[in-house]
Amino acid sequence: MGVTRAVVIVTHPAQLTLWRDLLTGTEPTSAAPVVLRRHDHRSLRGWAQCINMFDTEDRLDRLHELTGGWPLLVDRAHRLHKELDDPDEVLRRLADLRADRAEARAFAEATGVYADPLPAAGYRSLNDEFKDGLFDLEGAVTAVVLKIDDEDEAEWIVDRLDALHVFGREDTQLRLEPVLRECVALNG
């Protein structure tokens, strides 16, 4: 009673029922999900400055390119930097992720895309349809509908994939995030 704002933190992709209620709830609400999943270039720069690592613009650009801002990979970069104390060697090792099937599979599974068969099928259909090209939300839903033949379910799947941050944004257009896409492709 009397609460004007509330925050719900969803901590794991296994909380599908709660995710579905939040993202596609049937009750009218002014609530909007705020996803705190990946670093953008600016927040990654702030992180690097706070811990005094990856101190040049070139290294920061390369770090963002190699990690996609995924916290799991940023944490790995941090641990490697502490261990090696050589940012260039850290970046070389991060690049090796894309060539190691086991590492790539572990990363792809950790993103939550494969926590449930429907979003996994939706991701595959988007990858098949758009590869590394641009698309909009409507096009994404259409591509998933063609795969599963259920528009409501397709909208939910695209919403869930969006909440998992598998899309990069360019104005109103979307693109499958390249680090995840490359890791998924490595495992066919």
Summary of the structure (lengths in Angstrom):
residues: 188
radius of gyration: 17.9
end to end distance: 51.5
largest distance: 55.1
contacts: 519
relative contact order: 0.13
helix: 62%
strand: 5%
